[in-house]
Amino acid sequence: MKRKDTPEEAAFRSEARSWLDANAELRRGEGDWSNGPRVHTHEAEAEYFDRCRTWQRTKFDGGWACIAWPRKYGGRGGSAAQEIIYAQEEAAFDVTSGFLPASISLMGPALMRHGNEAQRERFLTPLQRGDEVWCQLFSEPEAGSDLAALRTRAELVDGEFIVNGQKLWTTSAQFADYGFLLARSNPDVPKHAGISFLLVDMSDPGVDVRPLPTCKGDRHFNEVFFTDVRIPVSNVVGEIDGGWAVAKTTLANESMAIGSGRRGRDTTAALVRFARDRGRWSDPLTRQRVATAYTQERVLGFLQDKLQQALLDGRSPDVDGSVMKVLWSETRSLKAEIGLDIQGAEGLLFGGDAFDRGFWQELVLDRPMGSIGGGTHEVHRNGIGERALGLPREPRVDREVAFRDLKTSMDGGTSK
């Protein structure tokens, strides 16, 4: 059972609701702009992104962005409980900041914990206001699940790093002003020990962003190439060669954010309505599959509630972020498949020819975003086994080997 608000929390909820009533419209359903661009053109995606930035600025100017951040960095100086309450109230309105909260929730804590004061003062306020948009430059063609195998090089020359390499699957890089980059700064030590966490201006010479159209037609992802990009040492977060500690902070926040995100239109309630409208609710197999999805959805909801209650009570969460991430992804995938099956042969249609402009079709095509994005299921299950279940760590033969001496599939030899 969810606990009731304290009098202070009830007053805060009322204040948040009043502000939202004055600055936003309630959700209507299929026509909501906050559902994202349904036409996948560069212009439509750019317009949607600009609208997300506008809402983020509106929140900041009203004192509702990054509520728990310190006032000196532009936050409200509030609590995690207040952030949860505001998110609960905002979910009823046709507004969204899109991808911006993801980059804020990753970059903000990393700078708070590992950055220096000059970096915090320079970047945190424009980050949370949406004036400067950030992207995450981690994954590479040969370093996704095994992120520490990254090969992008950062060579220190006369007080600045010269960066060369490639990043892949970078969300919203085409709209980003800055990126937080993991690069190999020392190949002569084991792979986790020779990585630096760098802040890069995406407009710098040598940064080449190339959008990657997906099978559903959007340009959510990008590949980013670095050719002799110069990054000053002052843009190192944490210690040189100590970037893996910063990366772990961002990755932990990423999995928790993915698994605890607000519910969208792909609910089992929507599936029930859809099946009834299409005359499929009398099919026992359809009902059975929806029941399975409903069970998973409810369990995920209980875990999200448990996480929120811990934060509301001022306790450390006892729900592992990887558990929530994997369950969210699997439930999302199952619901997408059911939505497609309900349509029968019409499930082969797409875009404007399909029901609801192919909403369920797009979710099916977008399944890898949940099962791969933010770390694969296999990686997260390893983490669950080690952290939550106390199982022995996976055997590693490369733990004490210098990165330079590791074999790679790209060159058939060593990682020079």
N, C-alpha and C positions, 0 to 999 in steps of 0.2 A: 504494500500500500504506500502511495506517495504521501509524504508528510505535508502538513499544511504550512503555508507561509507564516513566518513570524510577523508580528505587526510591522516591523521595519521593512521586511521583504514585501509585504502586501502594499505598503506605501510606495515602494520603489516600482513595483509592478504597475500600480495605478499611474504613476508618473510616466513610465515608459509607454503605456497604452495611450495616454493622452497625447503624448508627443507624436506617436505613430498615427493616431487619428487625424492629427493636424497636418501631417506631412506625407501621407501615403494613402493609397486606396486598398481596400480589402481584396483578397484573391477572388477571382470569379470562376476560374477553371481553365478550359482549353485556350482561351484567348489571352492569357496573362503573358506580358512581355518577359516576366521573370523566368518563364520556362525555357528561355533561350531562343536564339534565331532558328526558325524553322526552314528558312531558305539559306542554303549554304553557299553564299557568295562572299567575296572579300568585303564588299561594302556592307552587307548585312551583319557580318561578324564584327566588323569595326564599329558599326553603329551600336550594336549590343554592348560591346566592350566599353565604349564611351558612356553609355547609359549606366553601366555598372560603376564606373569611376565617379560619375555624378552622384549616385546614391551614396557611395562611400564618403565623398566630401560632405554631403548633407549630414550624414551620421556624425562625422567628425565635428563639424561646425555646431551641431546640436549637443555635443558632449556624449555621444553614444558609441563611438568607435573605440575599441580596445579598452573597455571599461575598467579592467583590472590593472592596466598599465599605470606607472607612476605619473603624476601630474607634470613633473619636470620634462617628461618625454611626450607630452601631449595627451596622455590618458586621463581617465577620470579619477584615478586613485581609489577605485572601488574594489569589489571582491569578485572571486570566481562565481559565487552564488548570484551576484547581480548580472554577470555576463550570461549565465544560464537563463535567468528570468527574462532578460531582454530578448535573447534568441527565441525563447518560447513565444513571446508576444509578437515578434517580428514575423514569425512563420505564418501568421494569418494574413499578411499583407502582400500585395503584388509588388514586391521589391526584392532586389538581390544585388550583391556586390560581385557576383560571379566567381571568378577564380581569385580575385584579390584577397579574400580572407585566407585562402590557402597559403599564398606567399607571405602574408603578414604573420600567420601563425607559425610559419617555419623560420622566417628571417628574424622576426622580433625576438623570440626567446634565445636564438643563437647569439645575437648581439648583446642581449641583456646578460647572458651568462658568460660568454667568452670574449666579447668585444671590449675595446678600451673606451674610455669616456668620450674621446673625440669622435669615435665612430658612432657611438650612441647619439650624441648631440647632433651629428650631421645627418644621420639617416633615419632615425626612428619616427620623427614627426611626419616628414613627407611620405614615408612608407605607409603609415596608418591612414593618412588622409587621401591616399591614392594619387598624390601628385607625382610620385615616382613609383613605377610599377616594376616588380622584380620577377625574375624567372629562376628556376632551379637547374643548374648545369652540372648534373651528376652522371647520368647514364651515358654509356658509350656502346658502339657496336660489339665490343668484346668485354664489356663490364656493365652488366645490368644486375642480375642476381648476385654475382660476385663483384660488387661495386669496387672493392679494394684492389681489383685487378686493372683499374683504369690506367690508360696509357698517355693521356694528354700531358704534355711536358711543360714544366715551368722552371726555366733556368735563370738563376739569379746572376745578373750582370750589372755592375755599377749601381747598386741600390734599387734596381727594379727587376721584375720577373719578365722574361720573354716567353710567351705562351704559344705553343703550337699543338694542334690536335683537333679532335672532333667530338661533339656531344650529340646525343640522339634522344628523341621523344621529349623534347623540351616544350612544356606547355606554355602557350602564349608568348613565346620568345619574340614573335613579330611585333608585339605591342609593348615589350618590356623596355624600360630605360636602363635598368641595371640587372646583373645576374650574380648569383653566388655560386662560385666555381670550385670544384675539386680538381686538383692537378698534381701530377707526380713531380715533386720537387727534389726527391733524393732516391735514385734507383739502387743505391748501394746498401740499403737496409731492407728488412722484411716489408712486404707490401703495405701493411697497415701503418707502418711507422714513417713512411716517406711521402706523405700526402699533405698538402697545404690547402687551406680554405681561403679563397681569394674573392674580393669584390671587384667586378669588372663593369665598366661603362659599355653598354651594348652599342653605342655610337662610335666607339673607338675604331681607328683604322685597323683593318685585319680581321674584324668580326663580321662574319658572313652568315646571315640567317636565311634558311631556305624552308618555307612551309612544306609539310608533307600531307597532301590530301589523303584522307582515310577512305575506306570502302563506303562510308555513308556520305561522303562528299564534303565534310567539313575540313578545316585547317587548324585543328586543335593542337596538333603536334608540329614540331620543327626539328630539323637538324641544324646544328650550329658549328661552323668551322672557324678555327683560330689560326691565323697566319702571322707570326711575329708580333703578336699583340703585347703591348707594354703595360704592365700593371705595377704601380709603385709599391714598395714594401709596406707603406702605411696602410695599404688595403688588405693586409693579411689579418684575418680574424683568429685570435689565439696565437699559438706559437708556429713559427716556420717548421714544417714537417710534423706539426701536431694537429693537422686538420681533421683526422679521423674522430677525435673527441667531439669536435664541433658538428661533424656529419652525424654522429650518433644522436646528438640532441635534436637535430632537424628531423631525422628519420623517425624517432620515437614520437615526436609531435605529429608527423605526417600520418602514421598509422592510426593514432588516436583520433585525429581529425576526420579521416576517411570513415572510420567505423562509427563515429558519433554524430555524423552530419544529419541535417534535418531531412525528414521524409519528403519525397517528391510525389509525382503523379503515379508512379508505378507501385501502387498499393494493392493488397489483395482485395480490399473493398472495391477498387476500380475494376479488378478482374471479375469479381462477382457480377457487377453491373454490366460489364461488357459481355460476359457469357450469357446472361439473361437476355440482353438486347439481341444477341445473335442466335438465340434459340439453342444454346449448347449447355445450359445449366442442368438439363435432364440427363446428360451423359455422366454416368458414375465415375468414369476415369477422369473427366475434367474436374468434377467435384473433389475427387481424391487428391489430385495434384494441387488444386487450390488450397485444400486443407493442409497439405504438407508445407506449402509456401506460407500459409497463415501461421502455422506453428513456428516456423523459422523467424518470421517477421515479429511475432510476439516475444520470442526468446531474445531476439536482438533488442527489442524495445525494453524488456526487463533489464538487460545488461546496461543499456543507455541510461535507464532510470537509476540503476544502482550506482553508476559512475557519477551521475549528477547529484544524487543524494549524498555521496561521500564529499563532493566538493561543497555542497550546500552546508554540510555539517562541519566543514573545515578539516576533513580527514583526507589522508592520501588515498587515491583510488586503489581498490583491490581487484579491478578488472583489467586484465592484460589487453593492451591496445591491439595486439596481433589477433587475439580471439575475436574481437569485434570486427576487425578489418576483414578477416576470412569469412566470417558468418555474413556480414553485409554483402560481400561480393557474391557468395554462393546463392544467397536469397535473391539478390537482384537478377542474377543470371536465370534462375528458375522461373521467376515471374515473367521475364522477357520471353522465355520459351513458351510459357502457357499462353501469354497474350498473342503470340504468333499462331499457335496451334488452334486457338479459338476461331481464327479467321478462315481456317481450312485453306482451300486453293487461293483465296484472296490474299493470303499471307505472302504470296509471291509478288504482289504489287508493291510499289514504293513511291515515296514522295506524294505529289498531289493526287495520284491515282489511288492511293491506299486510304483506308480508314484513318481518320485523324492525322492525315499527312504522314502516315507510316510511323507513328510514334513507337509502337511495339517492335516494328522491324528495325528501327534505329537502335533500340535497346539491345536487340540480339546482336547486331553488328558491333555494338559498343562493349560487348562483354569483356574483351581483353583489358579494357581500362580498369576494371575492377580486379581481375585475376592476375594482372601483371603490374599495373600502375601502383606505385607505392611499395613495391616489393612483391615477388611472386608468392603464391600460396605455399610453395615448398619452403621458401626462405622463412616465411612467418611461422610455419608449423615447426621448423627447427627451433625458432625462438621460443615458441610456446612450450616445446618439450624441455628446453634447457632452463627457461626462466620460471614458468608456471608449474611444471611437473618435476623439476629437479633431475631430469635425465642427464646422462653423460653428454658432453659436448661431442659434436661430430668429429671424426678423425680428420686431422689436417696435416698433410705432409709438407706444406709450404710455410708453416708458421715461423720457422727460423731461417728460411732461405731468402737471400737478397732478391729483390724484385728483378734485378738485372739478369739473374740466373734462372728465372722461371720460364718454363715452356709455354708457348701460346699457340693457339690455332691459326692466328693470322699470318705468322711468318714461319711456322713449322720449326722454330728454333727458340731463341731466347728473347726476353723482353728488353732488348737494348734500346 
